[in-house]
Amino acid sequence: MTADDDVQLDAGKARLVIAPGDGGALHSLTVDGTELLRQDPGTGCFVMAPWAGRLGYGTFTVGDQTYRMPINNPPHSIHGTARDGAWEVVSASATEATLRHRLTDPWPFAGTVTQRFALTDTGLTLSLRIATDHDPFPAQGGWHPWFLRELPPATGPLAVDFRPAWQYERGADFLPTGRHIAPTPPPWDDCFGMPDGVLVRLTWPGFLELTISSRVPDVVVWTLPEESLSVEAQSGPPDGVNTDPRMVTPDSPLDIRVDWTWRRLSPN
């Protein structure tokens, strides 16, 4: 197996396709033969590391040193560097796989990002570790799925249900202002606080109910695309490496786990 070969996992009537040669992204997740993820380039589901969401104006500071990342979502940097890098397949079986990415330029600190996937007929566990070789650095992580709104077996469009404690007020520059506000109605391109852990339910009526759960405290919900919506469980809010940095040290990597569990629904 080469880095360009896709990795396929099968468990019962669920199938997952992972693309090491495309930033370690998930290219496909099917349940009972139905694709759940959007398929055009840059969609599917990709990892966000070593930061998640927008990095304000592409800069962050460690000690007295300020670092600048490439601006790929002007005026900000977005979703980290790992999704653009090469991934090594560490191990793969019928239902589980582990991939590893070396953090390199433009990220200024040596380290690794490791993804682990475990598939069953009723769910997918995504695990992420961000580790440093030597020097401490601030980090965030998560995944950015693109779930299709309309599926052929469903009797209606995808519905999203969750109960956040607050919404991060979004400024004109799309960064959190620092204020917590009452959740607003959609449409959203917003981050929500769920301090007891993320719990979001997606329902394709008459077909499938998919629950996203994690111990991480924040979730971005993006409903603006017409074809898809995204539910991004992540370890901090946008620009969190600046506003609330979680330092990764040799003795303290950042570990994140997100579970997608589903149950089949009968048509009404």
FENMOHU-V244163 format. One record per residue. N is the residue number from 1. RES is the residue in one small letter. SS is DSSP state (A for helix, B for strand, O for the rest). PSI is psi in whole degrees, 0 to 359 (999 if undefined). Layout:
N;RES;SS;PSI
N;RES;SS;PSI
//
This chain:
1;m;O;130
2;t;O;170
3;a;O;341
4;d;O;352
5;d;O;134
6;d;B;152
7;v;B;126
8;q;B;129
9;l;B;141
10;d;B;133
11;a;B;111
12;g;O;237
13;k;O;25
14;a;B;141
15;r;B;136
16;l;B;135
17;v;B;122
18;i;B;139
19;a;B;91
20;p;A;327
21;g;A;356
22;d;A;55
23;g;O;23
24;g;O;24
25;a;B;159
26;l;B;117
27;h;B;337
28;s;B;142
29;l;B;114
30;t;B;143
31;v;B;123
32;d;O;36
33;g;O;3
34;t;B;127
35;e;B;130
36;l;O;338
37;l;B;145
38;r;O;146
39;q;O;349
40;d;O;162
41;p;O;140
42;g;O;2
43;t;O;232
44;g;O;245
45;c;B;121
46;f;B;156
47;v;B;145
48;m;B;113
49;a;B;149
50;p;O;12
51;w;O;163
52;a;O;140
53;g;O;206
54;r;B;136
55;l;B;112
56;g;A;115
57;y;A;21
58;g;A;21
59;t;B;150
60;f;B;160
61;t;B;135
62;v;B;119
63;g;O;235
64;d;O;15
65;q;B;128
66;t;B;133
67;y;B;147
68;r;B;129
69;m;O;157
70;p;O;140
71;i;O;107
72;n;O;4
73;n;B;70
74;p;O;134
75;p;O;21
76;h;B;171
77;s;B;147
78;i;B;138
79;h;O;15
80;g;B;187
81;t;O;343
82;a;A;328
83;r;A;346
84;d;A;0
85;g;O;178
86;a;O;145
87;w;O;140
88;e;B;136
89;v;B;110
90;v;B;318
91;s;B;155
92;a;B;135
93;s;O;193
94;a;O;328
95;t;O;356
96;e;B;150
97;a;B;149
98;t;B;130
99;l;B;149
100;r;B;142
101;h;B;132
102;r;B;125
103;l;B;123
104;t;O;182
105;d;O;132
106;p;O;356
107;w;O;129
108;p;O;0
109;f;O;138
110;a;O;133
111;g;B;189
112;t;B;152
113;v;B;127
114;t;B;130
115;q;B;140
116;r;B;138
117;f;B;134
118;a;B;119
119;l;B;137
120;t;B;178
121;d;O;343
122;t;O;15
123;g;B;169
124;l;B;128
125;t;B;126
126;l;B;125
127;s;B;144
128;l;B;136
129;r;B;129
130;i;B;122
131;a;B;151
132;t;B;148
133;d;O;318
134;h;O;290
135;d;O;137
136;p;O;146
137;f;B;155
138;p;B;144
139;a;O;156
140;q;O;163
141;g;O;167
142;g;B;191
143;w;B;150
144;h;B;89
145;p;B;155
146;w;O;96
147;f;B;132
148;l;B;139
149;r;O;321
150;e;O;125
151;l;O;140
152;p;O;321
153;p;O;344
154;a;O;153
155;t;O;2
156;g;O;176
157;p;O;163
158;l;O;135
159;a;B;145
160;v;B;138
161;d;B;125
162;f;B;164
163;r;O;77
164;p;O;154
165;a;O;329
166;w;B;168
167;q;B;137
168;y;B;121
169;e;B;131
170;r;B;127
171;g;O;178
172;a;O;337
173;d;O;10
174;f;O;13
175;l;O;150
176;p;B;139
177;t;B;346
178;g;B;350
179;r;B;145
180;h;B;133
181;i;B;166
182;a;O;141
183;p;O;135
184;t;O;163
185;p;O;158
186;p;O;166
187;p;O;156
188;w;O;142
189;d;B;68
190;d;B;157
191;c;B;140
192;f;B;143
193;g;B;129
194;m;O;78
195;p;O;339
196;d;O;5
197;g;O;147
198;v;B;134
199;l;B;109
200;v;B;133
201;r;B;127
202;l;B;134
203;t;B;124
204;w;B;106
205;p;O;137
206;g;O;2
207;f;O;298
208;l;B;140
209;e;B;123
210;l;B;125
211;t;B;129
212;i;B;121
213;s;B;148
214;s;B;157
215;r;O;352
216;v;O;155
217;p;O;357
218;d;B;151
219;v;B;132
220;v;B;131
221;v;B;124
222;w;B;110
223;t;O;6
224;l;O;323
225;p;O;142
226;e;O;329
227;e;O;336
228;s;B;170
229;l;B;157
230;s;B;139
231;v;B;106
232;e;B;91
233;a;B;127
234;q;B;162
235;s;O;2
236;g;O;170
237;p;O;168
238;p;O;141
239;d;O;19
240;g;A;336
241;v;A;343
242;n;A;319
243;t;A;332
244;d;O;66
245;p;O;136
246;r;O;110
247;m;B;128
248;v;B;128
249;t;B;168
250;p;O;331
251;d;O;356
252;s;B;79
253;p;O;166
254;l;B;118
255;d;B;133
256;i;B;138
257;r;B;135
258;v;B;133
259;d;B;131
260;w;B;119
261;t;B;144
262;w;B;155
263;r;B;143
264;r;B;142
265;l;O;148
266;s;O;141
267;p;O;146
268;n;O;999
//
